[in-house]
Amino acid sequence: MDENIRLSVSKTKTWSACKKQFEFSYILKLPKKIRDYHIFGNFCHRVLELFHQTYINGSTEPCHKVMTDVFKAAKVEYINKMTPDMIKECFDIIHQYLKIVSKEQKYITSVLAVEKKFETPITNNIMLNGMIDKISMDDDNIVKVSDYKTTKNKSFLKGDFFQLLTYAYVILQESPDLKKIRASYILLRHDFEEIEVEFTVDQILKIKDDYIKYATDIVNATAYPPSPSILCGWCDFLENCTAGQLRVSPNQVFGEIEW
C-alpha cells in the first residue's frame, strides 16, 4: 500500500460498523452533532485530567483542596455548555472519586501521565493517532493504560478490548522491554468500577495486522454501503441516510452511546 493514511480507534470502529457512516464522517466530512453526553464526558475527563496533572507536576496539597480547585477551573471552561443537572451529576461522580483517592494514596502516586496524545507509526504509510486517558503503574510494577467511560450501559464494553489493545500497542512501541501490559475501562457512572484485562506482548502485537487490514480496505474502497442497525438511531448522519431512516422506528428513543 503506497497511500498514506491516519487511523484511530474511532475511525476504524466506524469503518467496521457502517461504511456509509464512515463516508459521511471521514470522506465527505459532514459536521457531527454536539450531544449532551459528549459534553458531559469531556467535562468529567477534564476534571480528572487537571486533578492528576496537578500531582504529576509535584503538588503536595491535600486531595480535597486540589479537587475543589480543578473542579472550579473545569467548570469555568464548560459553564456555557453544561446544564445545572449535568454539573451536579459530575460533581457527585467526582465526589465519589475523591473519597476513593483520599483512602488510597496509590491512586495518586501511581499515575504517570494523563490525556497522553500519541502518533504511532504502524508502517511507513499508516499512522495511528489518539489519546490515552490515564497511564499508571500498578503495585506489582506492571504498566496500566486506562480509559474513562461515562456510559450508563456497561454491558457493551465487556469483551471489546480493541481500544485498550491499541493503547497497549502504543505503550509497547515506546517501551519494547515490557513483558505485559494491564488495561482497563474505568466506569465513572458505576462508582469507578473497572473492567480490567492483561495483555501479553504477542496479543498486543497482533493489533498491528488488524490496523494494516483496516488501512488496506479503506484505501481500496470504491463504495460505502450502509449497514442499518439499531445504532442508526444515534448516528450523526441519520438525516442523510435513507437506509438508516428506514431502519429507525419513528418512536425510537435516542439515548447515549459511545465507543
VEXGU-910478 format. One record per residue (C-alpha): x, y, z; residue in one letter; residue number from 1; chain. Coordinates in nm, 2 decimals, padded with zeros to 4 digits, m for minus. Each point is the difference from the previous one (the first is absolute). Layout:
<sites>
SITE       c1       c2       c3   res     n   chain
SITE        X        Y        Z     A   NUM       A
...
</sites>
This chain:
<sites>
SITE       c1       c2       c3   res     n   chain
SITE    00.00    00.00    00.00     M     1       A
SITE    00.16    00.33   m00.12     D     2       A
SITE   m00.26    00.25    00.13     E     3       A
SITE    00.05    00.16    00.34     N     4       A
SITE   m00.29   m00.03    00.24     I     5       A
SITE   m00.07    00.10    00.36     R     6       A
SITE   m00.21   m00.23    00.22     L     7       A
SITE   m00.15    00.02    00.35     S     8       A
SITE   m00.21   m00.23    00.21     V     9       A
SITE   m00.32    00.19   m00.08     S    10       A
SITE    00.08    00.02   m00.38     K    11       A
SITE    00.06   m00.38   m00.02     T    12       A
SITE   m00.31   m00.08    00.21     K    13       A
SITE   m00.21    00.23   m00.22     T    14       A
SITE    00.13   m00.19   m00.31     W    15       A
SITE   m00.09   m00.33    00.16     S    16       A
SITE   m00.34    00.11    00.11     A    17       A
SITE   m00.12    00.17   m00.32     C    18       A
SITE    00.18    00.10   m00.31     K    19       A
SITE   m00.26    00.27   m00.08     K    20       A
SITE    00.05    00.16    00.33     Q    21       A
SITE    00.37   m00.01   m00.07     F    22       A
SITE   m00.05    00.18   m00.33     E    23       A
SITE   m00.21    00.27    00.16     F    24       A
SITE    00.25    00.06    00.27     S    25       A
SITE    00.34   m00.05   m00.15     Y    26       A
SITE   m00.04    00.03   m00.38     I    27       A
SITE   m00.27    00.27   m00.03     L    28       A
SITE    00.08    00.14    00.34     K    29       A
SITE   m00.35    00.10    00.09     L    30       A
SITE   m00.04    00.18    00.33     P    31       A
SITE   m00.06   m00.22    00.31     K    32       A
SITE   m00.27    00.08    00.26     K    33       A
SITE    00.10    00.13    00.34     I    34       A
SITE   m00.18   m00.21    00.25     R    35       A
SITE   m00.04    00.06    00.37     D    36       A
SITE    00.16   m00.33    00.10     Y    37       A
SITE    00.32    00.09   m00.20     H    38       A
SITE    00.02    00.33    00.19     I    39       A
SITE   m00.07   m00.17    00.33     F    40       A
SITE    00.27   m00.26   m00.07     G    41       A
SITE    00.25    00.27   m00.10     N    42       A
SITE   m00.07    00.20    00.31     F    43       A
SITE    00.06   m00.31    00.23     C    44       A
SITE    00.32   m00.08   m00.19     H    45       A
SITE    00.12    00.36    00.04     R    46       A
SITE   m00.05   m00.01    00.37     V    47       A
SITE    00.19   m00.32    00.04     L    48       A
SITE    00.28    00.11   m00.23     E    49       A
SITE    00.05    00.32    00.19     L    50       A
SITE    00.00   m00.18    00.33     F    51       A
SITE    00.26   m00.26   m00.09     H    52       A
SITE    00.21    00.24   m00.20     Q    53       A
SITE    00.03    00.22    00.31     T    54       A
SITE    00.16   m00.28    00.19     Y    55       A
SITE    00.22   m00.11   m00.29     I    56       A
SITE    00.12    00.36    00.00     N    57       A
SITE    00.11   m00.04    00.37     G    58       A
SITE   m00.28    00.13    00.21     S    59       A
SITE   m00.01   m00.10    00.37     T    60       A
SITE   m00.34    00.16    00.06     E    61       A
SITE   m00.27   m00.22    00.16     P    62       A
SITE   m00.24   m00.18   m00.24     C    63       A
SITE   m00.31    00.20    00.10     H    64       A
SITE    00.18    00.33   m00.06     K    65       A
SITE    00.13   m00.11   m00.34     V    66       A
SITE   m00.33   m00.15   m00.11     M    67       A
SITE   m00.19    00.32    00.10     T    68       A
SITE    00.23    00.22   m00.20     D    69       A
SITE    00.00   m00.22   m00.31     V    70       A
SITE   m00.37   m00.05    00.00     F    71       A
SITE   m00.05    00.38    00.01     K    72       A
SITE    00.25    00.05   m00.28     A    73       A
SITE   m00.17   m00.26   m00.22     A    74       A
SITE   m00.34    00.14    00.08     K    75       A
SITE    00.12    00.34   m00.13     V    76       A
SITE    00.09   m00.17   m00.33     E    77       A
SITE   m00.33   m00.18   m00.04     Y    78       A
SITE   m00.25    00.23    00.18     I    79       A
SITE   m00.16    00.11   m00.32     N    80       A
SITE   m00.03   m00.35   m00.13     K    81       A
SITE   m00.13   m00.19    00.30     M    82       A
SITE   m00.35    00.00    00.16     T    83       A
SITE   m00.02    00.02    00.38     P    84       A
SITE   m00.10   m00.37    00.01     D    85       A
SITE    00.31   m00.10   m00.19     M    86       A
SITE    00.22    00.20    00.23     I    87       A
SITE   m00.17   m00.15    00.30     K    88       A
SITE    00.05   m00.36   m00.13     E    89       A
SITE    00.36    00.06   m00.08     C    90       A
SITE    00.05    00.15    00.35     F    91       A
SITE   m00.15   m00.32    00.15     D    92       A
SITE    00.23   m00.22   m00.21     I    93       A
SITE    00.31    00.20    00.09     I    94       A
SITE   m00.10    00.01    00.37     H    95       A
SITE   m00.01   m00.38   m00.02     Q    96       A
SITE    00.34   m00.01   m00.15     Y    97       A
SITE    00.14    00.23    00.26     L    98       A
SITE   m00.12   m00.24    00.27     K    99       A
SITE    00.19   m00.28   m00.18     I   100       A
SITE    00.33    00.18   m00.04     V   101       A
SITE   m00.01    00.15    00.34     S   102       A
SITE    00.01   m00.35    00.15     K   103       A
SITE    00.26   m00.14   m00.23     E   104       A
SITE    00.30    00.22   m00.09     Q   105       A
SITE    00.10   m00.24   m00.27     K   106       A
SITE   m00.28    00.13   m00.22     Y   107       A
SITE    00.20    00.32   m00.02     I   108       A
SITE    00.37   m00.10    00.03     T   109       A
SITE   m00.04   m00.28   m00.26     S   110       A
SITE   m00.11    00.23   m00.28     V   111       A
SITE    00.27    00.06   m00.26     L   112       A
SITE   m00.19    00.20   m00.27     A   113       A
SITE   m00.35    00.12   m00.09     V   114       A
SITE   m00.15    00.09   m00.33     E   115       A
SITE    00.31   m00.12   m00.18     K   116       A
SITE   m00.01    00.08   m00.37     K   117       A
SITE    00.17   m00.24   m00.23     F   118       A
SITE    00.09   m00.03   m00.37     E   119       A
SITE    00.14   m00.35   m00.04     T   120       A
SITE    00.10   m00.15   m00.34     P   121       A
SITE   m00.14   m00.34   m00.09     I   122       A
SITE    00.19   m00.01   m00.33     T   123       A
SITE    00.17    00.27   m00.21     N   124       A
SITE   m00.34    00.09   m00.14     N   125       A
SITE   m00.23   m00.05    00.29     I   126       A
SITE   m00.01    00.23    00.30     M   127       A
SITE   m00.20   m00.07    00.31     L   128       A
SITE   m00.11    00.30    00.21     N   129       A
SITE   m00.21    00.06    00.31     G   130       A
SITE    00.02    00.07    00.37     M   131       A
SITE    00.03   m00.22    00.31     I   132       A
SITE   m00.20    00.12    00.30     D   133       A
SITE    00.23   m00.14    00.27     K   134       A
SITE    00.32   m00.19    00.03     I   135       A
SITE    00.10   m00.14    00.33     S   136       A
SITE    00.23   m00.25    00.17     M   137       A
SITE   m00.17   m00.27    00.21     D   138       A
SITE    00.14   m00.13    00.33     D   139       A
SITE    00.17   m00.30   m00.18     D   140       A
SITE    00.18    00.24   m00.24     N   141       A
SITE   m00.22   m00.08   m00.30     I   142       A
SITE   m00.08    00.30   m00.22     V   143       A
SITE   m00.37    00.06   m00.03     K   144       A
SITE   m00.20    00.20   m00.26     V   145       A
SITE   m00.35    00.12    00.08     S   146       A
SITE   m00.29    00.16   m00.18     D   147       A
SITE   m00.28    00.18    00.18     Y   148       A
SITE   m00.35   m00.08   m00.10     K   149       A
SITE   m00.31    00.19    00.10     T   150       A
SITE   m00.24   m00.24   m00.16     T   151       A
SITE   m00.30   m00.12    00.20     K   152       A
SITE   m00.01   m00.33   m00.17     N   153       A
SITE    00.33   m00.18    00.06     K   154       A
SITE   m00.10   m00.33   m00.16     S   155       A
SITE    00.12    00.09   m00.35     F   156       A
SITE    00.36    00.05    00.13     L   157       A
SITE    00.05   m00.35    00.13     K   158       A
SITE    00.20   m00.20   m00.24     G   159       A
SITE    00.07    00.30   m00.23     D   160       A
SITE    00.37    00.07    00.07     F   161       A
SITE    00.10    00.14   m00.34     F   162       A
SITE    00.04    00.35    00.15     Q   163       A
SITE    00.21   m00.12    00.29     L   164       A
SITE    00.21   m00.22   m00.22     L   165       A
SITE    00.07    00.30   m00.22     T   166       A
SITE    00.12    00.20    00.30     Y   167       A
SITE    00.21   m00.29    00.12     A   168       A
SITE    00.16   m00.02   m00.35     Y   169       A
SITE    00.09    00.37    00.03     V   170       A
SITE    00.17   m00.05    00.34     I   171       A
SITE    00.18   m00.31   m00.12     L   172       A
SITE    00.15    00.20   m00.29     Q   173       A
SITE    00.13    00.25    00.25     E   174       A
SITE    00.12   m00.26    00.25     S   175       A
SITE    00.08   m00.32   m00.20     P   176       A
SITE    00.15   m00.18    00.30     D   177       A
SITE   m00.33   m00.04    00.17     L   178       A
SITE   m00.12   m00.36    00.04     K   179       A
SITE   m00.37    00.08    00.05     K   180       A
SITE   m00.23    00.30    00.03     I   181       A
SITE   m00.31    00.03    00.21     R   182       A
SITE   m00.30    00.20   m00.12     A   183       A
SITE   m00.35    00.11    00.12     S   184       A
SITE   m00.31    00.18   m00.07     Y   185       A
SITE   m00.09    00.22    00.30     I   186       A
SITE   m00.37    00.04    00.03     L   187       A
SITE   m00.07    00.35    00.15     L   188       A
SITE   m00.37   m00.05    00.04     R   189       A
SITE    00.05   m00.34    00.18     H   190       A
SITE    00.21    00.12    00.29     D   191       A
SITE    00.32   m00.03   m00.20     F   192       A
SITE   m00.04   m00.37   m00.05     E   193       A
SITE    00.27   m00.13   m00.24     E   194       A
SITE   m00.03   m00.26   m00.27     I   195       A
SITE    00.36   m00.12    00.00     E   196       A
SITE    00.20   m00.22   m00.23     V   197       A
SITE    00.37   m00.09   m00.03     E   198       A
SITE    00.17   m00.04   m00.34     F   199       A
SITE    00.32   m00.19   m00.09     T   200       A
SITE    00.24    00.14   m00.26     V   201       A
SITE   m00.13   m00.25   m00.26     D   202       A
SITE   m00.36    00.11    00.05     Q   203       A
SITE    00.10    00.36   m00.03     I   204       A
SITE    00.20   m00.03   m00.31     L   205       A
SITE   m00.29   m00.17   m00.19     K   206       A
SITE   m00.18    00.33   m00.01     I   207       A
SITE    00.25    00.12   m00.25     K   208       A
SITE   m00.14   m00.24   m00.26     D   209       A
SITE   m00.35    00.12    00.07     D   210       A
SITE    00.09    00.36   m00.07     Y   211       A
SITE    00.19   m00.10   m00.32     I   212       A
SITE   m00.31   m00.18   m00.12     K   213       A
SITE   m00.23    00.30    00.09     Y   214       A
SITE    00.23    00.24   m00.18     A   215       A
SITE    00.02   m00.22   m00.31     T   216       A
SITE   m00.38   m00.04   m00.02     D   217       A
SITE   m00.06    00.37    00.06     I   218       A
SITE    00.25    00.11   m00.27     V   219       A
SITE   m00.13   m00.25   m00.25     N   220       A
SITE   m00.37    00.07    00.06     A   221       A
SITE   m00.21    00.11   m00.30     T   222       A
SITE   m00.34   m00.02    00.17     A   223       A
SITE   m00.14    00.07    00.34     Y   224       A
SITE   m00.31   m00.21    00.06     P   225       A
SITE   m00.21    00.06    00.31     P   226       A
SITE   m00.04   m00.25    00.28     S   227       A
SITE   m00.34    00.08    00.15     P   228       A
SITE   m00.03   m00.10    00.36     S   229       A
SITE   m00.15    00.12    00.33     I   230       A
SITE    00.30    00.23    00.03     L   231       A
SITE   m00.14    00.21   m00.29     C   232       A
SITE   m00.21    00.19    00.26     G   233       A
SITE    00.32    00.15    00.14     W   234       A
SITE    00.17    00.07   m00.33     C   235       A
SITE    00.11    00.37   m00.05     D   236       A
SITE   m00.09   m00.04   m00.37     F   237       A
SITE   m00.34   m00.16    00.02     L   238       A
SITE   m00.17    00.28   m00.19     E   239       A
SITE    00.24   m00.07   m00.29     N   240       A
SITE   m00.06   m00.38   m00.01     C   241       A
SITE   m00.31   m00.15   m00.15     T   242       A
SITE    00.09   m00.35    00.12     A   243       A
SITE    00.05    00.12    00.35     G   244       A
SITE   m00.33    00.19    00.00     Q   245       A
SITE   m00.19   m00.31   m00.12     L   246       A
SITE    00.16   m00.21    00.28     R   247       A
SITE   m00.08    00.24    00.28     V   248       A
SITE   m00.35    00.00    00.15     S   249       A
SITE   m00.17    00.34    00.02     P   250       A
SITE   m00.06   m00.07    00.37     N   251       A
SITE    00.36   m00.10    00.08     Q   252       A
SITE    00.15    00.18    00.30     V   253       A
SITE    00.35    00.11   m00.06     F   254       A
SITE    00.22   m00.06    00.30     G   255       A
SITE    00.37    00.02    00.04     E   256       A
SITE    00.26   m00.21   m00.17     I   257       A
SITE    00.38    00.03   m00.04     E   258       A
SITE    00.29   m00.21   m00.10     W   259       A
</sites>
